[in-house]
Amino acid sequence: MTKAFTALEFTGERFIPGTEGAIEFEHWHRYLLAQAISADQRVLDIACGEGYGSAALAESAAQVIGVDIDPASIAHARTRYQADNLQFLVGDCTAIPLPDAVVDLIVSFETIEHHTRHAEMMREIKRVLQPDGVLLISSPDRYFYSELPGTTNPYHVKELDEAEFKQLVESHFRSVRYFGQRVCHGSLILPQGTAASMKTYTNGAGTLLSCEAGLAAPIFWLALASDGQLPDLPAGLFEQPIEQAELVRLLRRDLENAQWLIEQKDAHLTTAAELLAQKDTDLAKLSALSNKWWFPSWLKNLLLRGLRS
């Protein structure tokens, strides 16, 4: 029986189930992809965070161990996600608290950009992985994620570009297949390079700008790596109805706010028109009254100044 738990705070970086927007599709899609190759496997989820991904993998895997450096996250995960084949441990990705060669599949999503000890992490992965085991790892592309949009993620310590990420993975594994990911009213993950059976066409103002194998301008890279045979990992679209898309919801909210402002403006104009009409009526009454022979001129001038002010 699952114990009562308190939801972790969403900081803007670590995904928490229930958080809407692009971050939801990016994170869930990666774990659903991993789930496709996790059946009957002993799985290690490095930097498991809140634990939702490890729990999803446990639905098909023989055993799942979620490891995270944050004790609060692990305490939360142990309380919220409970299954006989699911375990959570506090640990560092450069010092994984497991014996040698005990897991068949390792997933590590959005981990390496949070530290600089990339080689140490890869060596630890090789140590706990079976000789023919498989790694599925992701990393944001520094150029498309940060440099091109001109943004900085305060939680990232060392981001890699495409060449650096590929060099890191290929220096530790003999066989590697790459996938690209970015949100397209949902999340799209496609195989990249010569193995890609799908092409991305990019156009601007009616002019074809590029045609690339796989996904053009991926925000995130995923690598499927092994010293043995690589499993068949299906590409896929994690789709969101367009009317539920984050951009559409923001535009709808702005339109609702604009409509409210228009309604307020109309109400103010109506009130102002009523006040002006009342002022004209009062002026007419005063004019008629001031024409009486007994009405003093000084009082007439005083009242007129008040009405016109």
C-alpha positions as CSV (number, residue, x, y, z in Angstrom):
1,M,0.0,0.0,0.0
2,T,1.4,3.4,-1.0
3,K,2.1,5.7,1.9
4,A,1.0,9.4,2.0
5,F,3.6,11.6,0.4
6,T,4.2,15.3,-0.1
7,A,4.9,16.4,-3.7
8,L,8.4,17.8,-4.3
9,E,8.8,21.4,-5.2
10,F,9.1,22.2,-8.9
11,T,12.2,24.3,-9.3
12,G,12.0,24.8,-13.1
13,E,14.6,22.1,-13.8
14,R,13.7,18.7,-12.2
15,F,10.5,17.5,-13.7
16,I,7.6,16.8,-11.3
17,P,4.6,14.8,-12.5
18,G,1.7,17.2,-13.0
19,T,3.9,20.0,-14.4
20,E,2.6,21.0,-17.8
21,G,4.4,22.3,-20.9
22,A,7.3,21.1,-23.0
23,I,9.2,19.7,-20.1
24,E,6.4,17.1,-19.5
25,F,6.7,15.7,-23.0
26,E,10.5,15.8,-23.1
27,H,10.9,13.8,-19.9
28,W,8.0,11.3,-20.3
29,H,8.8,10.5,-23.9
30,R,12.4,9.5,-23.0
31,Y,11.2,7.1,-20.3
32,L,8.5,5.6,-22.6
33,L,11.2,5.0,-25.2
34,A,13.3,3.2,-22.5
35,Q,10.3,1.2,-21.5
36,A,10.3,-0.3,-25.0
37,I,13.6,-2.1,-24.3
38,S,13.3,-2.7,-20.6
39,A,11.1,-5.9,-20.6
40,D,12.6,-8.5,-18.2
41,Q,15.8,-6.4,-17.8
42,R,17.7,-5.4,-14.7
43,V,17.6,-1.6,-15.0
44,L,19.5,1.2,-13.4
45,D,18.0,4.7,-13.6
46,I,20.8,7.2,-12.8
47,A,19.7,10.6,-11.5
48,C,16.1,9.3,-11.1
49,G,14.9,12.5,-9.4
50,E,11.3,12.3,-8.2
51,G,11.1,8.6,-9.2
52,Y,8.3,8.6,-11.7
53,G,10.5,7.3,-14.5
54,S,11.9,4.4,-12.5
55,A,8.3,3.5,-11.5
56,A,7.3,3.5,-15.2
57,L,10.2,1.2,-16.1
58,A,9.3,-1.2,-13.3
59,E,6.0,-1.9,-15.0
60,S,7.9,-4.0,-17.6
61,A,11.5,-4.6,-16.2
62,A,12.5,-7.5,-14.0
63,Q,14.2,-5.1,-11.5
64,V,14.7,-1.3,-11.4
65,I,17.1,0.6,-9.2
66,G,16.7,4.4,-9.1
67,V,19.8,6.3,-7.9
68,D,19.9,10.0,-7.2
69,I,22.4,12.3,-5.3
70,D,19.5,14.1,-3.5
71,P,18.4,12.3,-0.3
72,A,15.1,14.2,-0.2
73,S,14.2,13.0,-3.7
74,I,15.1,9.4,-2.8
75,A,13.0,9.6,0.4
76,H,10.1,10.9,-1.6
77,A,10.5,8.2,-4.3
78,R,10.6,5.5,-1.7
79,T,7.3,6.7,-0.2
80,R,5.4,7.5,-3.4
81,Y,6.5,4.6,-5.7
82,Q,6.5,1.1,-4.2
83,A,6.8,-2.2,-5.9
84,D,8.6,-5.5,-5.3
85,N,10.9,-5.0,-8.2
86,L,11.6,-1.3,-7.5
87,Q,14.4,0.1,-5.3
88,F,15.7,3.6,-4.7
89,L,19.3,4.4,-3.4
90,V,21.2,7.6,-2.6
91,G,24.3,7.8,-4.8
92,D,26.5,9.8,-7.1
93,C,26.7,9.0,-10.8
94,T,30.5,8.9,-10.5
95,A,30.3,6.5,-7.6
96,I,27.3,4.3,-8.2
97,P,26.4,2.2,-5.1
98,L,26.2,-1.1,-6.9
99,P,28.6,-4.1,-7.5
100,D,30.3,-4.7,-10.8
101,A,28.3,-6.0,-13.8
102,V,24.9,-6.3,-12.2
103,V,22.5,-4.4,-14.6
104,D,21.5,-5.1,-18.2
105,L,20.2,-1.6,-19.1
106,I,21.1,1.8,-17.8
107,V,19.1,5.0,-18.5
108,S,20.5,8.4,-17.7
109,F,18.4,11.3,-18.8
110,E,19.6,14.9,-18.5
111,T,22.4,14.1,-16.0
112,I,25.8,14.8,-17.6
113,E,25.2,18.5,-18.0
114,H,24.9,18.9,-14.2
115,H,28.6,18.1,-13.5
116,T,32.0,18.1,-15.1
117,R,33.1,14.5,-14.3
118,H,31.9,13.0,-17.5
119,A,34.6,10.5,-18.0
120,E,34.3,9.2,-14.4
121,M,30.6,8.8,-14.9
122,M,31.0,6.8,-18.1
123,R,33.6,4.5,-16.4
124,E,31.1,3.9,-13.5
125,I,28.4,3.0,-16.1
126,K,30.7,0.5,-17.7
127,R,31.7,-1.0,-14.4
128,V,28.1,-1.8,-13.2
129,L,26.8,-2.7,-16.7
130,Q,27.0,-6.3,-18.0
131,P,29.6,-6.7,-20.7
132,D,26.9,-6.8,-23.4
133,G,24.6,-4.4,-21.5
134,V,23.0,-1.3,-23.0
135,L,23.1,2.4,-22.1
136,L,20.4,4.9,-23.1
137,I,21.7,8.4,-22.3
138,S,20.5,11.9,-23.2
139,S,22.1,15.3,-23.2
140,P,21.0,18.8,-24.3
141,D,22.8,20.1,-27.4
142,R,24.6,23.2,-26.2
143,Y,24.2,25.1,-29.5
144,F,20.5,24.6,-30.0
145,Y,19.6,24.5,-26.3
146,S,21.6,27.5,-25.1
147,E,23.8,29.3,-27.7
148,L,21.3,29.8,-30.5
149,P,18.4,31.1,-28.3
150,G,20.8,33.0,-26.1
151,T,19.6,31.5,-22.8
152,T,21.4,30.1,-19.8
153,N,20.2,27.3,-17.5
154,P,21.5,28.1,-14.0
155,Y,21.3,24.3,-13.1
156,H,23.7,23.3,-15.9
157,V,27.4,23.1,-15.2
158,K,28.8,21.8,-18.5
159,E,26.7,21.3,-21.6
160,L,28.0,19.4,-24.6
161,D,27.5,20.1,-28.3
162,E,26.9,17.3,-30.8
163,A,30.5,16.5,-31.5
164,E,31.5,16.5,-27.8
165,F,28.6,14.2,-26.8
166,K,29.3,11.7,-29.6
167,Q,33.0,11.7,-28.8
168,L,32.2,11.0,-25.1
169,V,29.9,8.0,-25.8
170,E,32.0,6.5,-28.6
171,S,35.2,6.6,-26.5
172,H,33.5,4.1,-24.1
173,F,31.3,2.0,-26.3
174,R,31.8,0.1,-29.6
175,S,28.3,0.4,-31.0
176,V,26.3,3.6,-30.8
177,R,23.0,4.7,-32.4
178,Y,21.9,8.3,-32.0
179,F,18.4,9.9,-31.7
180,G,17.4,13.5,-31.8
181,Q,14.5,15.0,-29.8
182,R,12.6,18.3,-29.6
183,V,9.1,19.4,-28.9
184,C,6.8,19.7,-31.9
185,H,3.4,20.2,-30.3
186,G,4.4,17.1,-28.3
187,S,7.8,15.4,-28.4
188,L,9.4,13.8,-31.4
189,I,12.4,11.4,-31.2
190,L,13.9,10.2,-34.4
191,P,17.1,8.2,-35.3
192,Q,19.8,10.6,-36.6
193,G,22.2,10.3,-39.4
194,T,22.5,7.6,-42.1
195,A,20.3,5.1,-40.2
196,A,17.4,7.5,-40.3
197,S,14.5,6.5,-42.5
198,M,12.7,9.8,-42.1
199,K,13.7,13.2,-43.4
200,T,13.0,16.6,-41.9
201,Y,12.1,19.4,-44.3
202,T,12.6,23.0,-43.1
203,N,11.2,26.0,-45.0
204,G,10.8,29.7,-44.5
205,A,8.6,32.1,-46.4
206,G,7.9,29.4,-48.9
207,T,11.5,28.6,-49.7
208,L,13.1,25.2,-48.9
209,L,15.9,25.8,-46.5
210,S,17.2,22.3,-45.7
211,C,16.5,18.6,-45.9
212,E,18.1,16.4,-43.2
213,A,18.1,12.8,-42.4
214,G,16.3,12.4,-39.1
215,L,15.2,15.4,-37.0
216,A,16.5,18.9,-37.9
217,A,18.0,21.0,-35.1
218,P,17.4,18.5,-32.2
219,I,17.4,20.2,-28.8
220,F,18.4,17.0,-27.1
221,W,20.6,14.1,-28.2
222,L,20.0,10.5,-27.1
223,A,22.6,7.8,-27.5
224,L,21.9,4.0,-27.4
225,A,25.2,2.4,-26.8
226,S,26.6,-1.1,-26.1
227,D,29.7,-3.2,-26.5
228,G,27.2,-5.9,-27.6
229,Q,24.3,-5.9,-30.0
230,L,22.1,-2.9,-29.9
231,P,18.4,-3.5,-29.3
232,D,15.8,-2.3,-31.8
233,L,14.6,1.0,-30.3
234,P,11.5,2.4,-32.1
235,A,11.4,6.1,-33.0
236,G,8.1,7.8,-32.1
237,L,6.0,10.8,-31.6
238,F,4.6,11.7,-28.2
239,E,1.8,13.7,-29.5
240,Q,-0.3,16.4,-27.8
241,P,-3.6,17.8,-29.3
242,I,-2.8,21.2,-30.7
243,E,-5.5,22.8,-28.6
244,Q,-3.8,21.6,-25.4
245,A,-0.3,22.8,-26.5
246,E,1.5,25.2,-24.1
247,L,1.8,28.0,-26.7
248,V,-1.9,27.7,-27.6
249,R,-2.9,27.8,-23.9
250,L,-0.8,30.9,-23.4
251,L,-2.3,32.6,-26.4
252,R,-5.8,31.7,-25.2
253,R,-5.0,33.2,-21.8
254,D,-3.7,36.4,-23.4
255,L,-6.8,36.6,-25.5
256,E,-9.0,36.2,-22.5
257,N,-7.0,38.9,-20.6
258,A,-7.3,41.2,-23.7
259,Q,-11.1,40.6,-23.8
260,W,-11.4,41.4,-20.1
261,L,-9.5,44.7,-20.6
262,I,-11.8,45.5,-23.6
263,E,-14.8,44.8,-21.4
264,Q,-13.5,47.0,-18.6
265,K,-12.7,49.8,-21.1
266,D,-16.3,49.6,-22.5
267,A,-17.7,49.7,-19.0
268,H,-15.6,52.8,-18.2
269,L,-16.6,54.5,-21.4
270,T,-20.3,53.8,-20.7
271,T,-19.9,55.2,-17.2
272,A,-18.2,58.3,-18.6
273,A,-20.9,58.8,-21.1
274,E,-23.5,58.6,-18.4
275,L,-21.7,61.1,-16.3
276,L,-21.3,63.5,-19.2
277,A,-25.1,63.2,-20.0
278,Q,-25.9,63.9,-16.3
279,K,-23.5,66.9,-16.4
280,D,-25.3,68.3,-19.5
281,T,-28.7,67.8,-17.8
282,D,-27.5,69.6,-14.6
283,L,-26.1,72.5,-16.8
284,A,-29.4,72.8,-18.6
285,K,-31.3,72.9,-15.3
286,L,-28.9,75.5,-13.8
287,S,-29.2,77.6,-17.0
288,A,-32.9,77.6,-16.7
289,L,-32.8,78.4,-13.0
290,S,-30.3,81.2,-13.4
291,N,-32.6,83.1,-15.8
292,K,-34.9,83.7,-12.9
293,W,-34.8,87.4,-11.8
294,W,-34.2,86.5,-8.2
295,F,-31.2,84.1,-8.8
296,P,-27.9,85.9,-7.8
297,S,-25.2,86.0,-10.5
298,W,-22.3,85.2,-8.1
299,L,-24.0,81.9,-7.2
300,K,-24.6,81.1,-10.9
301,N,-20.9,81.6,-11.6
302,L,-19.9,79.4,-8.7
303,L,-22.1,76.5,-9.7
304,L,-21.0,76.7,-13.3
305,R,-17.3,76.5,-12.3
306,G,-18.1,73.4,-10.2
307,L,-20.0,71.7,-13.1
308,R,-17.3,72.5,-15.6
309,S,-14.4,71.4,-13.5
